[in-house]
Amino acid sequence: MQFLGRAKEAFDVKPITSDAMTQYIRECGRIYEGHPDWVDPDNQIRTFNFAKTACAELARLTMLDTKITIDGSARATWLQEQIDKVYKRLCGWVEYGCAYGTIILKPNGKSIDAVTPDRFIVTDCESGEITGIVFVDKSYDARNKKYYTRLEYHRFENELYRISNRCYISDSASDNYGDAVAIERTPWAGMLEDATIENVTEPLYGVLRMPAANNIDMSSPLGLPIFAGAINELRDYDVANSRMQSEIYDSRRMVLIDSDIMFTGIDNNRAASRVGGDVIRERAGLPDYVKIMQGTGQGEVYHEINPTLNTEMRLVGLRATLTQLGYKLGFSNGYFVSDERPGIQTATGVEADQQRTIQTVKNMRDAVESCLDGLLSALNTFADLYGYAPVGVYNVVYDFADITYNHEEDRARWAAFANSEKIPFWYYLTQFEGLAEDEAKALTEEAEKRQTQLSYPEEL
């Protein structure tokens, strides 16, 4: 609310995202972070945090062995360097996109920031694309113990791209907006409070939006988390799994033995009561599951408790819930039920069966490409403005790995190509046998010489 109020005050804007949409994204964020509303310690309801698992798995499949190649000029080389700096973080950023529905990748002048919905407000959109947005950035100066906040407003005005910065300083983390302050007195000194850029047709950021349609706020340019349609199933799975785990935890065998069995006589029973059941059990060398009860003098007691587990029946329900969950998350039936059917393994064995998963991943990769295209466009503009690299063209190639790839099948196919002389044998050795190119060529040449000698032996 502070963010929204300050943005309205500083820039005279209002968000176009509805309160219902904002609240829904916040609720999904709590689920992803492991704090869903249905967690109840009093009733032993915990969370398996399957939402986190699903987001991580889809991000992993999306970015599996992805290669991003940019070439064409010195500008392209600089852009490649910027992407390489954050390459290892891309998979995590895609996971955040899956969890929050939308994230924005934005150059900050030194590197690239990934901005989640709690750190931006959309103020304008055109044809479903975000064209006006306010970002919030925060910093803490440990030397003077001050909290700083910067609001950064991007928008198009009269065919010009405008960026405005407004800064605030505070002594408290809870009220870190505080009082307005000149940008030169903040960690962002050197930035302009207002800047106008010409000849810019694309926003200076890339938007990663989940492919599925938004049915919470159809007019919103924001996407929905991948588990938005499966919240009830996530709750059901957590409840069912918690019940099963609680039952297993409480299923310990127990044997209740009257102290009258261990001791005879009134004096001995009184001594036993003073010592305590646990000490008696330890001294007698009895197992931990044996519990000594105070003798009643009304007959000896020996009682065994062996709880009956309903694990198999509960697992059937959990598998069914997992199947429903996987389908609603965009995965093929059985993808997450590992004890019945494995996930993607080989191209020939599962490609047809996993078409839903493959299509979901394809849609995600298209969204990632669109986001990175926008990010590269923004970086290109930054390079023009600040002279980071000479002006030049750049070409981008996104190489996503086949998620049904199987190394052994690929090895056999390329070995057949080599045997049929469709490719040089040395190339096969470099790709699948781990040899360096020079070593592979030398071995191939030696093999060819021997073959020649066998085919045409020298005359005696």
PLY file of the C-alpha trace (Angstrom):
ply
format ascii 1.0
element vertex 460
property float x
property float y
property float z
element edge 459
property int vertex1
property int vertex2
end_header
0.00 0.00 0.00
2.91 2.36 0.71
4.30 1.60 -2.75
0.95 2.32 -4.40
0.40 5.51 -2.43
3.86 6.87 -3.18
3.53 6.06 -6.88
0.21 7.92 -7.08
1.69 10.88 -5.23
4.94 11.05 -7.22
3.66 10.43 -10.74
-0.12 10.94 -10.59
-0.76 7.41 -11.85
-3.03 4.58 -10.84
-2.60 0.83 -11.43
-4.64 -0.89 -14.10
-4.38 -4.22 -12.26
-7.53 -4.97 -10.26
-7.47 -5.53 -6.50
-8.71 -9.09 -7.09
-5.78 -9.81 -9.38
-3.27 -8.32 -6.95
-4.71 -10.32 -4.07
-4.70 -13.53 -6.12
-1.04 -13.17 -7.09
-0.20 -12.46 -3.45
-2.05 -15.62 -2.38
-0.22 -17.73 -4.98
3.05 -16.20 -3.86
2.42 -17.41 -0.31
1.69 -20.90 -1.62
4.95 -20.98 -3.61
6.90 -19.66 -0.62
5.56 -22.52 1.53
2.97 -20.60 3.55
-0.47 -21.58 2.18
-3.55 -20.67 4.18
-4.44 -24.29 4.87
-1.34 -25.06 6.95
-2.56 -25.87 10.47
0.02 -27.03 13.05
-2.71 -27.76 15.61
-4.22 -30.33 13.25
-0.82 -31.48 11.95
-1.48 -30.14 8.44
1.88 -29.34 6.82
2.76 -28.45 3.27
4.74 -30.59 0.87
5.19 -27.39 -1.17
4.36 -29.12 -4.42
3.93 -25.71 -6.06
7.66 -25.08 -5.66
8.42 -28.55 -7.04
6.24 -28.03 -10.12
7.64 -24.56 -10.86
11.21 -25.82 -10.53
10.51 -28.81 -12.78
8.91 -26.76 -15.54
11.76 -24.24 -15.38
14.28 -27.09 -15.55
12.65 -28.59 -18.64
12.30 -25.18 -20.26
15.95 -24.23 -19.83
17.38 -27.74 -20.25
20.82 -27.37 -21.87
19.76 -24.07 -23.46
22.35 -22.19 -25.52
21.96 -18.52 -26.45
24.29 -17.37 -29.22
24.55 -13.73 -30.31
26.82 -12.75 -33.21
27.18 -10.33 -36.08
29.25 -7.42 -34.74
31.13 -5.93 -31.81
27.73 -4.90 -30.40
26.67 -8.55 -30.59
29.79 -9.57 -28.68
28.92 -7.11 -25.90
25.34 -8.38 -25.75
26.64 -11.96 -25.52
28.77 -10.93 -22.55
25.75 -9.46 -20.75
23.70 -12.63 -21.24
26.61 -14.84 -20.20
26.89 -12.91 -16.91
23.37 -13.93 -15.88
23.07 -17.24 -17.75
23.23 -19.35 -14.58
20.39 -17.34 -13.07
18.01 -17.73 -16.01
16.53 -21.03 -14.81
15.75 -19.51 -11.39
14.16 -16.49 -13.04
11.97 -18.74 -15.18
10.93 -20.53 -11.98
9.90 -17.19 -10.47
7.86 -16.53 -13.61
6.10 -19.86 -13.14
5.40 -19.02 -9.50
4.20 -15.42 -9.83
2.77 -15.46 -13.35
4.86 -12.53 -14.55
8.37 -11.27 -13.95
10.29 -8.50 -15.68
13.96 -8.61 -16.68
15.36 -5.10 -16.66
18.87 -3.70 -17.22
20.08 -1.59 -14.31
23.16 -0.08 -15.96
25.53 -2.63 -14.47
23.71 -5.93 -14.74
20.16 -7.27 -15.06
17.42 -7.35 -12.42
14.56 -9.83 -12.20
11.52 -7.97 -10.84
8.57 -9.85 -9.31
5.00 -8.40 -9.17
5.42 -7.12 -5.61
8.03 -4.67 -6.93
6.19 -3.09 -9.84
2.86 -1.47 -10.69
1.46 -1.59 -14.23
0.02 1.79 -15.24
-0.65 1.31 -18.95
-0.84 -1.41 -21.58
-1.48 -1.64 -25.29
-2.74 -4.77 -27.05
-1.98 -6.77 -23.91
1.62 -5.51 -23.71
2.90 -3.47 -20.76
3.79 0.05 -21.89
3.66 1.95 -18.59
5.13 0.68 -15.34
6.54 1.88 -12.00
9.37 -0.14 -10.44
10.51 0.04 -6.82
14.13 -0.46 -5.79
15.44 -0.45 -2.23
18.84 -0.08 -0.61
20.27 0.09 2.90
23.36 2.08 3.83
24.95 0.42 6.86
27.32 3.34 7.43
24.66 5.92 8.23
21.91 3.38 8.96
19.53 4.83 6.39
16.97 3.08 4.22
16.57 4.31 0.64
13.76 3.70 -1.84
13.65 4.63 -5.52
10.56 4.68 -7.72
11.33 4.37 -11.43
8.52 5.23 -13.86
8.72 4.05 -17.50
6.18 5.18 -20.13
5.72 6.41 -23.69
4.64 10.04 -24.17
4.21 11.66 -27.57
6.37 9.03 -29.29
9.12 9.60 -26.72
10.26 7.18 -24.04
10.40 8.80 -20.62
11.95 7.57 -17.37
11.43 9.38 -14.05
13.12 8.62 -10.72
11.90 9.70 -7.29
13.84 8.81 -4.14
13.04 8.60 -0.42
15.04 8.21 2.78
14.02 6.76 6.12
15.50 5.68 9.46
13.15 2.70 9.75
12.86 -0.48 7.75
9.11 -0.67 8.46
8.58 2.82 7.00
11.37 2.83 4.46
9.73 5.38 2.13
10.15 8.20 4.59
10.89 11.66 3.19
11.63 12.67 -0.39
15.32 13.20 -1.11
17.36 14.30 -4.12
18.74 11.38 -6.11
22.29 12.72 -5.69
22.05 12.01 -1.95
21.20 8.34 -2.49
23.07 5.22 -3.64
21.74 5.95 -7.14
23.66 9.22 -7.48
24.53 9.81 -11.12
21.12 8.85 -12.45
18.83 11.53 -13.89
15.62 12.30 -12.09
13.91 12.68 -15.48
15.16 11.43 -18.84
13.68 11.45 -22.34
14.86 9.05 -25.02
14.13 9.37 -28.72
13.78 6.65 -31.37
12.76 3.98 -28.86
9.87 1.78 -29.95
10.17 -1.03 -27.39
10.10 -0.78 -23.57
13.47 -0.98 -21.85
12.73 -4.34 -20.25
11.63 -7.85 -21.16
8.41 -9.36 -19.83
8.17 -13.07 -19.01
4.44 -13.82 -18.90
3.03 -17.31 -18.48
1.34 -18.57 -21.69
-2.02 -19.55 -20.16
-4.89 -17.06 -20.39
-5.75 -14.95 -17.35
-9.23 -15.86 -16.13
-9.01 -13.85 -12.91
-8.69 -10.46 -14.60
-9.14 -10.78 -18.35
-8.14 -7.17 -18.96
-4.87 -7.51 -17.06
-1.56 -7.78 -18.95
-0.24 -10.00 -16.15
-0.08 -13.77 -16.35
-1.14 -16.36 -13.80
1.10 -18.77 -11.89
1.22 -22.21 -13.50
-0.60 -23.70 -10.50
-3.38 -21.09 -10.50
-5.98 -23.64 -11.61
-4.82 -26.32 -9.19
-4.95 -24.64 -5.78
-7.69 -26.96 -4.52
-5.65 -29.99 -5.57
-2.55 -28.57 -3.85
-4.56 -28.22 -0.65
-6.01 -31.74 -0.99
-2.56 -33.20 -1.55
-1.11 -31.45 1.50
-3.99 -32.58 3.71
-3.88 -36.19 2.48
-0.10 -36.39 2.69
-0.08 -34.87 6.18
-2.68 -37.37 7.37
-0.62 -40.26 6.04
2.61 -38.98 7.56
0.94 -38.36 10.91
-0.46 -41.87 10.87
2.98 -43.31 10.14
4.54 -41.16 12.88
1.99 -42.41 15.41
2.20 -46.04 14.31
4.95 -47.06 16.71
4.41 -50.41 18.36
3.87 -50.25 22.11
3.78 -52.87 24.86
2.23 -51.90 28.19
3.46 -53.99 31.16
2.13 -53.74 34.70
4.92 -53.23 37.23
3.33 -56.10 39.17
4.76 -58.40 36.53
8.25 -56.96 36.95
8.17 -56.82 40.75
6.37 -58.81 43.44
5.40 -57.56 46.85
4.05 -54.22 48.04
7.44 -52.79 49.02
8.94 -53.60 45.64
6.02 -51.95 43.87
6.51 -48.81 45.94
10.22 -48.82 45.12
9.36 -49.24 41.46
7.06 -46.23 41.57
9.84 -44.11 43.05
12.42 -45.20 40.44
10.15 -44.65 37.42
9.10 -46.84 34.49
11.80 -45.68 32.06
14.61 -46.46 34.52
13.12 -49.91 35.22
12.92 -50.62 31.47
16.52 -49.60 30.90
17.83 -51.62 33.85
15.90 -54.67 32.68
17.28 -54.30 29.13
13.82 -54.05 27.59
13.18 -52.42 24.14
12.14 -48.78 23.87
8.60 -49.66 22.85
7.97 -51.27 26.28
6.20 -48.99 28.74
6.07 -49.87 32.48
2.76 -49.02 34.14
2.22 -48.46 37.84
0.83 -51.62 39.38
-2.78 -51.49 40.50
-2.78 -54.60 42.61
-5.94 -55.74 40.79
-4.32 -58.13 38.39
-1.37 -58.17 36.06
-1.56 -56.16 32.82
0.22 -57.00 29.58
-1.14 -55.26 26.48
0.33 -54.87 22.98
-0.61 -51.99 20.67
0.11 -52.55 16.96
-1.60 -49.78 14.95
-2.91 -50.78 11.54
-1.64 -48.56 8.75
-3.80 -47.53 5.81
-0.76 -46.47 3.79
-1.66 -48.38 0.61
-5.17 -46.97 0.53
-3.90 -43.47 1.19
-1.27 -43.82 -1.54
-3.99 -44.63 -4.05
-5.67 -41.33 -3.22
-2.37 -39.44 -3.33
-1.58 -40.87 -6.78
-4.97 -39.80 -8.07
-4.47 -36.29 -6.69
-0.98 -36.13 -8.21
-2.38 -37.11 -11.60
-5.00 -34.35 -11.40
-2.34 -31.90 -10.24
0.06 -32.78 -13.05
-2.64 -32.45 -15.70
-3.76 -29.04 -14.44
-0.14 -27.90 -14.32
0.30 -28.82 -17.98
2.10 -32.16 -17.57
1.05 -35.45 -19.08
-0.80 -38.02 -16.98
1.51 -39.93 -14.66
4.44 -37.52 -14.96
4.74 -37.01 -11.20
3.63 -40.50 -10.15
7.12 -42.00 -10.13
6.17 -45.38 -8.65
3.74 -46.07 -11.50
5.24 -44.42 -14.55
8.55 -42.58 -14.95
8.86 -39.12 -16.40
10.46 -38.38 -19.74
13.26 -40.84 -20.49
13.68 -41.74 -24.17
12.49 -40.30 -27.43
11.09 -43.56 -28.79
9.44 -44.76 -25.58
7.58 -41.73 -24.31
7.40 -38.99 -26.94
3.82 -39.74 -27.96
2.76 -40.34 -24.36
4.22 -37.04 -23.13
2.81 -34.72 -25.79
1.05 -32.52 -23.22
4.30 -32.00 -21.31
6.21 -31.31 -24.52
3.66 -28.73 -25.70
3.70 -26.99 -22.30
7.49 -26.76 -22.44
7.33 -25.47 -26.04
4.92 -22.71 -24.98
7.19 -21.81 -22.08
10.22 -21.62 -24.36
8.34 -19.28 -26.71
7.58 -17.04 -23.71
11.24 -17.09 -22.65
12.37 -16.19 -26.19
9.96 -13.24 -26.29
11.20 -12.02 -22.91
14.88 -12.30 -23.86
14.22 -10.55 -27.17
12.80 -7.63 -25.21
15.72 -7.70 -22.79
18.28 -7.69 -25.62
16.47 -4.79 -27.26
16.69 -2.87 -23.97
20.38 -3.71 -23.59
20.98 -2.57 -27.16
19.38 0.78 -26.36
21.50 1.11 -23.21
24.61 0.45 -25.32
23.58 3.27 -27.67
22.92 5.70 -24.81
26.08 5.04 -22.83
28.45 3.96 -25.57
29.08 0.53 -24.12
29.86 -0.95 -27.55
30.03 0.27 -31.16
26.76 0.38 -33.08
26.16 -2.82 -35.04
23.67 -5.49 -35.95
23.17 -8.62 -33.88
21.62 -12.00 -34.59
20.24 -14.22 -31.82
19.93 -18.00 -31.93
18.12 -19.84 -29.14
19.09 -23.50 -29.03
16.82 -25.45 -26.68
17.65 -29.09 -26.01
15.20 -31.82 -26.95
13.56 -32.87 -23.68
13.09 -36.40 -25.05
16.79 -36.65 -25.89
18.49 -39.99 -25.19
22.28 -40.11 -25.40
22.58 -43.79 -26.28
20.03 -43.55 -29.08
21.84 -40.51 -30.44
25.19 -42.30 -30.22
23.84 -45.28 -32.18
22.33 -43.04 -34.86
25.54 -41.05 -35.39
27.63 -44.24 -35.37
25.45 -45.47 -38.23
26.12 -42.19 -40.07
29.87 -42.71 -39.59
29.76 -46.35 -40.70
27.86 -45.36 -43.85
30.47 -42.61 -44.43
27.85 -39.86 -44.31
30.02 -38.07 -41.72
33.75 -38.36 -40.95
34.48 -40.93 -38.27
36.62 -38.42 -36.37
33.57 -36.19 -35.88
31.72 -39.07 -34.22
34.69 -39.62 -31.89
34.69 -35.98 -30.79
30.96 -35.86 -30.15
30.42 -39.18 -28.36
33.76 -40.60 -27.23
35.22 -37.49 -25.61
38.30 -37.19 -27.85
39.86 -33.91 -28.89
39.58 -33.10 -32.60
43.32 -33.52 -33.29
43.42 -36.84 -31.46
40.28 -38.09 -33.23
41.65 -37.14 -36.66
44.98 -38.85 -35.92
43.25 -42.08 -34.88
40.99 -41.97 -37.93
43.98 -41.42 -40.24
45.86 -44.32 -38.65
42.83 -46.58 -39.03
42.48 -45.62 -42.70
46.17 -46.43 -43.33
45.80 -49.87 -41.78
42.66 -50.51 -43.82
44.53 -49.55 -46.98
47.43 -51.87 -46.14
45.04 -54.77 -45.56
43.23 -54.07 -48.82
46.40 -53.61 -50.90
49.29 -55.52 -49.29
52.76 -54.69 -50.57
54.27 -57.22 -52.99
56.93 -59.45 -51.52
0 1
1 2
2 3
3 4
4 5
5 6
6 7
7 8
8 9
9 10
10 11
11 12
12 13
13 14
14 15
15 16
16 17
17 18
18 19
19 20
20 21
21 22
22 23
23 24
24 25
25 26
26 27
27 28
28 29
29 30
30 31
31 32
32 33
33 34
34 35
35 36
36 37
37 38
38 39
39 40
40 41
41 42
42 43
43 44
44 45
45 46
46 47
47 48
48 49
49 50
50 51
51 52
52 53
53 54
54 55
55 56
56 57
57 58
58 59
59 60
60 61
61 62
62 63
63 64
64 65
65 66
66 67
67 68
68 69
69 70
70 71
71 72
72 73
73 74
74 75
75 76
76 77
77 78
78 79
79 80
80 81
81 82
82 83
83 84
84 85
85 86
86 87
87 88
88 89
89 90
90 91
91 92
92 93
93 94
94 95
95 96
96 97
97 98
98 99
99 100
100 101
101 102
102 103
103 104
104 105
105 106
106 107
107 108
108 109
109 110
110 111
111 112
112 113
113 114
114 115
115 116
116 117
117 118
118 119
119 120
120 121
121 122
122 123
123 124
124 125
125 126
126 127
127 128
128 129
129 130
130 131
131 132
132 133
133 134
134 135
135 136
136 137
137 138
138 139
139 140
140 141
141 142
142 143
143 144
144 145
145 146
146 147
147 148
148 149
149 150
150 151
151 152
152 153
153 154
154 155
155 156
156 157
157 158
158 159
159 160
160 161
161 162
162 163
163 164
164 165
165 166
166 167
167 168
168 169
169 170
170 171
171 172
172 173
173 174
174 175
175 176
176 177
177 178
178 179
179 180
180 181
181 182
182 183
183 184
184 185
185 186
186 187
187 188
188 189
189 190
190 191
191 192
192 193
193 194
194 195
195 196
196 197
197 198
198 199
199 200
200 201
201 202
202 203
203 204
204 205
205 206
206 207
207 208
208 209
209 210
210 211
211 212
212 213
213 214
214 215
215 216
216 217
217 218
218 219
219 220
220 221
221 222
222 223
223 224
224 225
225 226
226 227
227 228
228 229
229 230
230 231
231 232
232 233
233 234
234 235
235 236
236 237
237 238
238 239
239 240
240 241
241 242
242 243
243 244
244 245
245 246
246 247
247 248
248 249
249 250
250 251
251 252
252 253
253 254
254 255
255 256
256 257
257 258
258 259
259 260
260 261
261 262
262 263
263 264
264 265
265 266
266 267
267 268
268 269
269 270
270 271
271 272
272 273
273 274
274 275
275 276
276 277
277 278
278 279
279 280
280 281
281 282
282 283
283 284
284 285
285 286
286 287
287 288
288 289
289 290
290 291
291 292
292 293
293 294
294 295
295 296
296 297
297 298
298 299
299 300
300 301
301 302
302 303
303 304
304 305
305 306
306 307
307 308
308 309
309 310
310 311
311 312
312 313
313 314
314 315
315 316
316 317
317 318
318 319
319 320
320 321
321 322
322 323
323 324
324 325
325 326
326 327
327 328
328 329
329 330
330 331
331 332
332 333
333 334
334 335
335 336
336 337
337 338
338 339
339 340
340 341
341 342
342 343
343 344
344 345
345 346
346 347
347 348
348 349
349 350
350 351
351 352
352 353
353 354
354 355
355 356
356 357
357 358
358 359
359 360
360 361
361 362
362 363
363 364
364 365
365 366
366 367
367 368
368 369
369 370
370 371
371 372
372 373
373 374
374 375
375 376
376 377
377 378
378 379
379 380
380 381
381 382
382 383
383 384
384 385
385 386
386 387
387 388
388 389
389 390
390 391
391 392
392 393
393 394
394 395
395 396
396 397
397 398
398 399
399 400
400 401
401 402
402 403
403 404
404 405
405 406
406 407
407 408
408 409
409 410
410 411
411 412
412 413
413 414
414 415
415 416
416 417
417 418
418 419
419 420
420 421
421 422
422 423
423 424
424 425
425 426
426 427
427 428
428 429
429 430
430 431
431 432
432 433
433 434
434 435
435 436
436 437
437 438
438 439
439 440
440 441
441 442
442 443
443 444
444 445
445 446
446 447
447 448
448 449
449 450
450 451
451 452
452 453
453 454
454 455
455 456
456 457
457 458
458 459
